[in-house]
Amino acid sequence: MTDSITLTGITAQGTHGVLDFEKERAQTFSVDATLILDLSEAGQSDQLQTTIDYGYAARIIVDLIQGPHCDLIETLAEHIAAALLAKFPQLEKTQITVHKPAAPITVPFHDVAVTIERSRYIDSSTSKKENKEVERSVHTVVLALGSNLGNSQETLREAVVALDNLPETQVIGISPLYQTMPWGMKEGTPNFSNAVLQLTTTLEATELLQAIHIIEAAHGRIREEHWGSRTLDIDIIDFDGRISDDPFVMLPHPRAWQRAFVLAPWSDLDPDAFIPGEHGGYITDLLENCPDKNNVKRISSTWILGNAQTPEESVY
C-alpha cells in the first residue's frame, strides 16, 4: 500500500528528557507523522469518515508532547505511534519522527531526531514471536469504562472500538450505560458516564494494561490527578478470576467491590458474576450493600448504537 497522509512540523512544548532540568523546564519538540492507509474510498466518496481527520491526529500528537514525561524521545515516539493506531482503526502503519532541536548537546548541531515505523499487525510482545507453534491462552476479562469530559458517550463508544481492535482481542459483552454523580470531588464536577465490558484476549494482564494506557492517552487522558475528571478511564476489574497483589495491575480491582458505577452495569451484563478475594462476593449482593448505589442511574441499554440521551430510569 502506498497511500499516505503526511503531517510535518507539529510543534509543542514538553518536558521530556533524562536530565533533571528537562523534567521541570519545557522545551520545544516537533513531530512528523506519516499515516499509511487505503485512501481509495475517500478519493471516490469525498467523505471525511472514509479517511483520517488529520486535524484530530495532530491534536493527539500535541496532547502527548504536552503530556506525561518520557525520559527518551524514543518512548515519546512509541506513545504517539501506538495512540494513532489505537485511535484510527483504518490506519495500517505509521512512521513517526520526533525532533528535539534544543537537546542538551555540548557541540554545535541543528537537530536530534528519532524515527520509528509501527504497523497495526506488528507487536513486540510474546504473542507475536516468530515461533508460531506456541499458542497463547485465551483470557476472559472485565473492564470498567468511565468519562466525564467532552462528549463522554462518544468517547466510550470509540474506546470500545479501540479495545476490540487490539491484537487477538474481542469484545463479547457491553453493559447498559450509566450516569454517576461524582463522589468526593469539587463542586461543579460533571457527572460521569460509565459502562462495563467483557472481552476475550490472548494478551496478558500487564500487556493489556499497557494497551489501555495508550488508548486513554489517545483520548487526552493525563495521569496526574488520582481522583478527578478525565476524558477516559479504563480499569481492569477481573482477569480470569485471578488474585494478584502486583502493584502494576492488582487483581481483582481493589475497589470494585465498593463502586456502584462498576457493580450496577456489571450486574446488568452478568448477574451471576463473582468477585474473588478478601472483599469478594456475588456482585448483586455487593451492589445491594453498596452505600452509593443511589448515585447511579441507567441511561440506555442501546447507547453503543449512539442513541443515549437521558436516564431511562432510577434503578435503585
N, C-alpha and C positions, 0 to 999 in steps of 0.2 A: 504494500500500500504506500502511495506517495503523496496523498493529500495531507495537508497540514495547515494549521493556523500558527502564526509566529507573533509573539509579543516580545519586544525588546526594550530594555531600559526601564523596567518597572522599579521605581526607587522609593525607599522609605528609610526611616531611622530605626535602628535596632541595637540591642546590647548583646551582641554575640562575639565571643572571643574567650581565650584561655586566661588572659591576664586580668587581674583584679579590677583595674580601672575600666576595662572594656565591659565588665558586668554592671558598672554603675553609670558610665557616661556613654550615651547613644552616639553612634556613628552611622554614616551612610552605607547602605547596601543596595545593590542593583541586581535585578534578576532578568534573565532572558528565558523564555519558555516557548518551546515548540510542541504543539499539540497535534498528534498524528491520529487521524480518524478518516472514515469514509465520508466524503463531502458530496457524493453524487446526488443523494436525495435532497440535500439543501440546495444544490445548484438547480435542481429541477423544480422544487416546490416553492422556493423563496420564502420559507417559513423558519423563524428563529428556533423553534423547538426541534428542528431536524439537525441542528448544528450545536456548537458550544457558544454560550454567551461569554465572549472573551472579556467583557467588562466585569462580569461576575468572577471569572477566573483571575483577573488582575486584583480584585478585592481580596480574594482568598490569599494570594501571594503577599499582598501588603499586610494583611492580618497576621500572617505567620512571621514576616520580617519584624513586625512590631510586637509580636507575641512572646511566649516564654523563651528564656535564654537557652542558647546552644553554645557549647564551647567551640565546636567546629562548624565551619560553613558547609562541610560535607554533610553534617547532620541536618542543618537547615535545608539543604538541597533535597535530602531524603524526605523530610517532612512535607516539603512543597510538592514533590512528585507524588507521594502517597496520597496527600489531600486531594489533589486534582483527579487522580484515578478513582478515589472514593466518591468524589462529588459528581463526576460525569461518567455514567456507565458506558456511554458510546465511545469514550476515549480509549484507544487501543494501546498507545505508547506515548511517552512524553520525554523530552530532553530538557533538562534544567541546568542553567548556568548561573551560579551565584558569584557576583563580583564584590570584592571588598577593597575598594580603592584607597581607603585610609588605614590599611593594615599596618601594625607597628613593626615595620621593617627598617633596619638601620642603613640600608643602601638605597640609592636613587631607584625608583621604579614607578611605573604608571598604573599597574593594576595587579591584583591577585584574583584568580577565578578558579572555581571548581565546576566541572561539568559532569553530570550523570545522565544515564538513559535508563528508564524503567518501563517495563511492559506490564499490562494487567495480568498476563499469564505467566510472569516470571516471579517466583517467590524464593527468597534465600532460605526459608525455613526448611525444616526436615521434611515437610510434606512435598517438597519439590526436588528432592535429591535424585540423582541420576539412577539410583537403584530402584527401579520400578517394581521389583518383586516385593518390597516391603510395603505392606498395606497398613494404613493408619486406622485407628479405631474411630468409630463414629460416636460423637458425644451428643447428649441432649442437654440443652442449656435454656435457662430462663433469664431474660433481660428485662430491666425496668427502664423506661424512657421518660424523660421529663423536659419541659421547656416553658419559659415564661417571658421570653423577649422576642420581639419581632412577630412574624407570622408563625406562631408556635405549632399550629396544626400542620401546616405545610412542611415545617422543619421536621416534625416527627414522621410524616409520610416519606420525605426524602431519606431520612435515616433508615427506615425500613428497607427501602430500595438498596441503599448502600450496604447494609448488613447482608441482604440476600445476594448481593454481588460479590461478597468475599469468596476466596477460593474454597471450593468443596464445602460450601455452607448453604443451607436452605432454611428460610423462614417457614415454619409449619403451623404457627398459630399466632393470631393477632387479637388482643383483647379489645373490648369497647374502650372508648376514650373517656377519661375522667377529668373533671376540673377540681383542683385542690387549692384551698385557701392557704397562703403562706403562713408558716408557723415559725416563731422566733426570729422574724426578720423585721426590718424597719417599716414603719407605717408608709403605705402607698405602694408597697411591693406588689406587682401584678400577680394575679392568680396563675397557677401552673396548669399546664395540660400534661396528663400522664397516661401511659399505657404500658402493657406488659407483652412481651413477645416470647414465643418458644421457637427454638431453631435447632437444627442438627448441623454439626460441623466436625471436620477432622482436625481443626486447629486445637492446640492445647490451650489451657486457660490463659497462660501468660501471652501466647501469641494472639489470642482473641482480644485480650485487654489492650495490647499494643495497637491492634487494628481499630478498636473502639476509640482510643485516644486520637487517632488520625481522623476518623470520621467526625469526632467532636471538633477538632481543630479546623476541619473543612467548613464547619458552620460557625466559626468565630469564637469557639469556646476557649477562654483563657483561664488556666487552672491556678488562680491566685487567691480567690476568696472561697473558703471552705463552705460556709453557709451563706448563700446569696443567690441572686438572679443569675440565670445562664441561658444562653441561646439553645444549648443542647446538653443534656446529661444522660449518659447511658451507664447503668450499673449491671454487673454480673450478679444475679441473685442466687442462682443454683446451677451447678455444673455436675451432672451425673449423680447428684445426691452426695457429693464429696464433702468431707470435713477437712479443712486445712487452715492453719494459722500463718501461712505465708504472708508476710506484710505487704507484698506487692499485689496479691489477689487472695483475700481471705474468703473462705467458703464454709457454709453459705454466707451471703452478705450479713455482716454482724448486726445490722439494724433493721433488716427486712421484717422481722417478727413484730416490730412495733410501728410500722409505717402503713397507715391505711391506704395511702396512694399506691402502694405496691400490692397489698393484700386484696383490696377490693377488685381491681382489674384482673389480678391473677385468679381470684376465686370465680370470676365470670368465665375465664378461659379454661380453668381446670379445677373444678370444685373439690376434687379428691386429692389435690396436691398436698404434699407434706414437707415441712422444713426439718432437716435433721439437726442434731447438735443440742447444745445446752438450753437454748431458748426455743427449741423446735416444737413442732406440733402440726396438726392439720390446720391449713391456712384459714378455713372457715371458722374454726374455734378461736384462732388468734385474732381474726378480724372482729369477732363478736366481743372480745375483751379489749380491743384497741381503743385507747382514750380519745383518739382524734377521728374516729370513724364517721362522725357527723360533719367533718370538714371536707368530705369528698362527695362529688355528685357525678353521676354518669351523664356524659354529654351525648354520645352517639355510639351505636353499635356498627355503623357503616362509615365511620369517619375516614377510613383508609381510601374510600372512593371519592373523598373530597366534599362531602355534604354535611359536615358537622357545624352547627351554628350555636344553639342554645341548649341548656341542660334538658335531657329527656325527663328526668325525674329525680327526686331526692330518694336515694336508695336506702339510706339508713336513718 
